[in-house]
Amino acid sequence: MSNDTALFLGQFLRSPATVGALAPSSRWLASAVCAPIPERGEPIVVELGPGTGSFTVEIQQRLGGRGHHLAVELNEAMATVLAERFPTVDVVNDDASRLCELLGERGLRRADVVVSGLPWAAFPQGLQHELLSAVTDAMSPGAAFTTFSYIHAVPLSSARRFRALLGERFEEVVQGRTVWRNTPPAFVFHARRPR
């Protein structure tokens, strides 16, 4: 078992509702989730729930030193690992519901892309609403939001409720193909233009 997998498993067992995964995401899922990051310019990219950095690696490769990458991780142990592993990433151990404040504290305008690794299907309705409101409030008008869902979570009422909430909060929501090479298999939601 890799160190990242051991850390994920330990943190999941301590707090399954906030960690939401038994192991880090695959590079195939990371590639699909990070697709909206622009190839040019100085984008502000926010990463929510980065864990040990599966998506962080992909974001950094796509940015290639451009823009600003803010990673917001609630779990202190994971935030510490992430900050040590990625010294050029602005890692903050905080709650995603404070996203507007976190951007403002850094003198940053609204986010151009928000990449989420949060376990939306594990959250109660009130928390889903609170966090997605924080996300849309922090986004520029043409910004992109991406997140993923494990295929086994599709029938859950909380997952269906989250999909409906995405449709309410964004003008465009597209579900990507299933990433079978992830454990467990997952698919990505690409949402644009927050309402």
Disulfide bonds with the S-S distance in Angstrom:
none
